[in-house]
């Protein structure tokens, strides 16, 4: 088993949780709700957020120092996704997962 710091493991867990939440919410809740939920810019942002979270978790799991860059980008995308999900409404679980992931990723991105 690979050893990660507690902070990194918490960030990996937050990224994977956000990945699952964004992808699942987009594919089920948003597609079924329609309207603003399937607005192209919103739907693409959710897809980008899910993929960035997955990629950041993957990079952290490799042990590469490049995780600082992916985590910084992930924090920005998660924050934008949370804001947009809040704007659309009815997506509290997605907003929470994105904000939590953004916070963990901000800390990881800032680590030396």
Protein Blocks (a to p, Z undefined) as FASTA:
>chain_A
ZZddfklmmmmmmmmmmmmmmmmmmmmmmmmngmmllgmklmmmmmmmmmmmmmmmmmmm
nopaklmmmmmmmmmmmmmmmmmmmmnooilmmmmmmmmmmmmmmmmmmpZZ
